[in-house]
């Protein structure tokens, strides 16, 4: 038998309309992973108050998971008043690090809050991503100003509307600010790179309760010799080093090194080990 994690007091039972996908995902194409998941989830939805029973051991997250009550208490203990939340589903690289460092310059602390629930098959597994975050924390970032906690939730790939959800979740965990990157929670070409920025900006003064911090594309500029963005760098695309997730996976599969300008050597080593072909065991 499974462990009891919580209860749902059913107050409403209804059939979710199929055309809700038009508003949630701005598309009804079943090629969109969020649309596909919604349409395959079943024809009945239940709603009502949820009570959490308070035991997270069944989630098997090795102590990396903290409830909103726990994160708020820790922020108070550390004396933080301006706290930024960072959502990510990808292995951390130098562009992420740039965003984190920039945010730490203007806040008291940071909730590093990677999502560890269900993602697309081509996304790297959660345990591998967590190891990447940990080596960065161990070697480069100020641990006294970062609270590392995982978020056991799944991706909807709903772009702007999911960015609002991500912001509200971090508000519940006690954050006062939320980092919004380029094409936040996007997939394919369904959303514009700054659609999430525009939606959150339109809501920020209307009771959202958390202040978004907007970042554009961050890249390594060969001319500047540093990480930068269009806001801080005057050079064109020909000087930029950027690698797509597809290109990163290709390099790892083929045993090719990742540039130090793209990722820290310690992170690259974790990724390379995970992608190294397993030796076959022969029996004589």
C-alpha positions, 0 to 999 in steps of 0.5 A: 500500500502507498503512503498517505500524503494528503486528502482532498475534500471533494466539493466539485466534480466536472468534465473539463472542456477540451477547448480549455486548451485554447486559453491555457496553452494558446493552442489546441495542437496535440503536438504540444506536450501540455495539450497532449497531457491535458487531453489524455488525463481523463474525462473527470476532474475533482476540486476542493480543499487539499490537506497536506499530512506533513510527511514528505519522506514518501517523496524520496527527495533526500532532504532537499524538499521544504514546505512553504512553512519551512522556507518562510521560517528559514527566510526569517531565521536568516533575516532575509526580506527580499527573496527571489525565486528561481525556477528551472527544469534544465541543468544549470549553466553559466547563463543561469549562474549570471542571472543568479549572481545578478539577482543576488546583488539586489536581494537578500537571498535566493530560493534555488527551486528546481522542478523535479516532477515530470518533464519531457523525455528529452529533458535531463532527469531530475537526479542529474540536474540536482547533482549539477546544482549541488556542485555549483553551490559547493564550488562557486555560489555563496551557500549562506545566501541561497536556500536550495529546495526542490519543487515536486511538480510537473511542467505544463509547457504553457509559456506565459500562463505557466510563468504566472503559476510559477510566480504564485507558487514562489510567492506561497513559499515566501519569495518577494521576487521571481526571476523570469527568463527568456521564453519562460516555460515555453516549448517549440515555437508556440510562444514568443520569447518575451510573452511571459514578460509582457503578461507578468508585467501587466499583472505586477501592479494588479495584486500579483503579490510578487515582483517579477525580475525580467532577464533576456537571453544571456550569452558569452560574448567573445569580444567582452570576454564575459557573460552578458546580455543585450542590455549590457553588451554592444556586440552582435550575434556573431560574437555570441557563444550560445548552445541549444539543449539539443546541441548540448545533448549531442556533444554529451552523447558523442563525448565532446567537451562543453566549452568552459564559457558555457558551463563550469568544468565541475558541472560538465564532468557530472554531465559527461559521466552521466552520458558516458556509455556503460561498459558491457559486462562479459562472463567467461 
